Amino acid sequence: MLAVGVVTEVFGPHGPALPGFDLALCAEEPGPVPTDCGVPLSVVHGLDRLAEADLVMALPGAGFRTPPGPAVVEALRAAHERGAVVAAHCVGTFALAAAGLLDGLRATTHWRFAGLLAERHPSVTVEADALYVDEGDVVTGAGAAAGFDLCLHLLRREYGAARANGVSRDMVLPAHRDGGQAQYLAAPVPADGQDERLAEVLGWARAHLHEPLPITELARRAMMSRRTFARRFTAATGSTPHAWLRELRLSRAEELLETTDLPVEEIAHRVGYASAAVLREQFVRRRGVPPRSYRRAFTATPGY
């Protein structure tokens, strides 16, 4: 039920900021479907509905250790072959693997079952620590609440950062977590005064992206040594300070490209890069397109 809630919350109605998605729940046999919380879910559509979908998501279920039936496998393959994006998170990834859609690709699943996925499907490169893995027309995500990260990534990829950020604000979720970020923290940081200072520093950094923000300055503001700051930062966020700042800068740049007509040079300075050339280099490396191409793609989206 958590997985159903994740998908319906992200792709449900969010006002005029997004087009209305035609969301449909499908099953091999329509009708009441048992769920893990004891409340049956009434599913109206059969597998034939997948033939019309632009995005097909295989949701996790308790029976993932048993391969899906031939009809499900064929429906997933047919959707992929005609050009639909096929995605899954948590143990839903096993269905895509069983359909052969992950052969030769990278993928992730719930960290607890990553070893089983790798054992059963040796042709799949399993990235056990990733929140989500984007292989273009096949996208997989980690377990449980990481489904939100996967769905928001898909939303961001197709409709841009501003819209995805708006949906995440509605749900009171972080605007963006990088796919390579760790799924879980093996040793959560205990709540103490240092953690409070760390949270304050992160908030300060978000408000001062236009400044250089060297790690030594962040550590000084947190009243920690650089080494202690880096260690506690990674324990608390699952990311290094450098990677966290880079993603924050790029995410803010995306939003400015979509929602303003500021010159790229000005946007670069506002997010802390020395020049448009540096922003372009990072943008191409991390987003695959130069800033101006990104702006053209998302400011031209109909209905925005």
N, C-alpha and C positions, 0 to 999 in steps of 0.2 A: 504493500500500500504506500510505503514511502516513495518508491519509484514512480508510481502513478501520480502521487501528489507533486513530486518534483516536476515532471513533464507538464502536467496540467497547469501548474503555477507559472512556469516560465512562458509557456506558449498559450496561456489563457488570455483573456482581454486585459489590456493595460491602457485603455483610452486611445486618443488619436495619435499618440506617439508611434504606434506600430500598426501595420495592417492587421486585419483580423485573420488569424490562422484557422484553417479548417482542421481541427484536431479530432481524430477518431481513434478509439480503442478497438483493437481487433484480436480475435482469437481463432484458433483452428476450428473450434466448435463454439459458435456464439451462444450466449445464455449466461447463467450464473457461474462465475468463476470464484473458487474459494481463495481467500487471502490469508496472510500470516496473522492478521489481527482478528480473525474469526468472522468478519463481516463479508458476505459474498458480494462480488462486484458484477453488475449486470453489463455484459458486453454485447453490443448490438451487431457489430460488423464481423464478417468472416475474412479470410485471407484474400479474397478477391478485391477488397478495399485497398490493399497494398499496391495494386496495379495503377492507382491514380496518384500515389503519394510522391512528393518531391523529397521528403525526408522520412525514412523508416527507422524506428528505434526499437531494438529488441530489449525488453525490460527484464530485469532479473527475476528469477523464481526459484522456489525450493527444489524443483526437480532438475536443476541444471546439470547434475552428474549423468543424467540419461540424455543421450543425443535427441534433438527434436525429430519429429516424424518427417517422412519424405515430403509431405505437402508444405510444411513450414520451410524446410531447406530450399525447396524449389521456388517458393514465393520470395524468399530473401535473395536468392540468386537472380531471379527474373527482375526484381526491382533494381538491383545493382547493375545488371546488364543494360537496362534501358536508360540508365543515367541518374537514378535516385541516389542521394547520399544515404548511406546505411551506417547507423551508429548504435552503440550499446554501452552501458556502464555496469559496473559491478559484475556479477556472474552472468549477466546477459551477454557478455563477450563470448561465452562458450558457444552460444547459438551461432554467432558469426563465424567462429572457428570451425564449427561442425559443417557449416555451409561452404567451407573453403575460401571464404572471403578475406581471411587474414593470412593466407599462405604467402610467404616471402615479405610480409610487412611487419612493422612494429605494432605492438598493442599493449594495453594494460587492463587490469581487472582489480578486484579487491585484493589487497596485499596478502590476505590470508590464503587465497586460492591461486596466487600467481604460480607457485611451483607446480600445482596440478595442471594448470593450463599449459605450461611449458612441457610437462611430461607427456600430456596427451597429444599435443600439437607441436612437434619439434620444428616444423617449418615456420613457426611464428616466433618472432623475437619479442619476448615478453619483458617489458620494462616495469618491474614490480613496484618501483617507487614513484612513478609518474602519476599526476592527477588526471591527465588525459593525454592521448596521443593522436595527433591529426595526420592522417595519411591521404588527405584530399577527399576522395569519395567514400572513405571508410574511416570512422572516428570512434575511438573507444575511451572509456573513462573508468576511474577507480570506483571504489565501493561507497555505498550509503550516500551521505550528503555530498560527496564529490560529484554526484549526478547534477547538482546545481552548477558546478564549475563547467561540466561538459556542455550542458544546455546553454549556459550564458556564453560560452566560447562559440558555439554554433550560431547563436544570435548575433554576437559581435562580428563573426566572420562574414555573415550575409548582409547585415544591416548596419554595421558600424558601432563604434564605441559609445557614441552618445545615446543611442537607443538601448543598447545593452546595459549601460550604466543607469539609465532611467528605470529599467525593469529591476535591476539589482537594488536600487534605492527603495522601490516599492516593497521589496521583500526583506529589506534591512539586512542585506548581504554585502560582503566586500565586492567592489566593482569588478575586480579582475584578479584571478590568481593564475600565474603562469603554469602551463602544463607540466613543466619539469619540476615543479615544486614538490617536496616530499608529501606523501599521502598522510603520514602520521608522525608524531613526535615520540620517539622511544622513551625519552626522559623529559616529561613536561616541566617547565620552569616553575618552581614554587612561587606562590604569590608573596612578594615582599616589597620593601621599599625600592629595591633596584628595578623590579618589574614596572612599578609605577613610573619611575623616571624614564625607563625605556619607552613606555607608551607615550609619555609626554614628548620625548625626542622624535618619535615617529610622526606624531601630529605636527610638530614644528617643522619637520622636513617636508611634509606634504604642502605646507604653507609657504615654503621657501625654495621651491624647485628651481627658481631663477638663479639661485646662488650655486657656487661650486659644490658644497656639501661633502668635503673630504671626510673619510671615516674618522680621522683624528678629531675633527670638530664635533661630530656626532657623539663620539666616545666622551669627549670633554663635557659636553652638555649633560650626558648621562652620569657624569662623575665616576667613570670607569676607565680602566686602562684600555687601550685599543684591543688587546688580545681578549680581555674579559668581555668587552662589548661585542666583539665579533662572535664569541662563543655563545653568549646569552641571546644575541639577536637570532642566530641560526636555530637555537633551541626553541625560541618563541615563535618564529615565523616559518621555519622550514626552508629558508632561503638565506643566502649571504647578503650582507648590506649592499654590496655592489650590484648584485642581480636585482635586488628589491628596488633600488633607486632607478636602475635602467628601465625596468618594466613600468615603474611609476611615471617616469619621464615620457616614455613612448605612449603610454595610455593617455596621458594628458595631451600630448601632441595630437593623437588621433582625434580626441574630442574637439580640440581647437580647429583642426583641419575641416572637420565636419560642420561645425556650428558657427564659424566665423569666416570672414574673408581676409583675415590678417595675412600679410606676406609670410612665406615660409621662413625667411630670415628672422622675422619678429617672433614667430612661434618657437623657433630654435632657442632664442634668447630667453623666452618666457619659461621654457622647461629646463633650462640649465645647460644648453649646449653652446659652444663658442661660436658656431656658425651654422648656416644652412647645410654646408657640405658635411659637417659632422653628423647632423641630424639625418641627412640623407643616407649616409653610410650605415648608421645604426638601423634606420628604418628598412632599408633594403635587406640588410642581414637578418633582421628579426621578423619583418613583416612580408618580405618577398617583393615589395614594390616600392618605388620612390614616393615621397610625400605627395607630390602633385598628382600622381596617378591615383593614389588613395583618395585624395580630395575629390577628383573627378568621379570616381566610382561611387562614393557614398553621398555626395551632395546632389547627384543626379537620380537618386533612388526615388521612384514615383511615390507620391503621397506624403513626402516628408516636408 
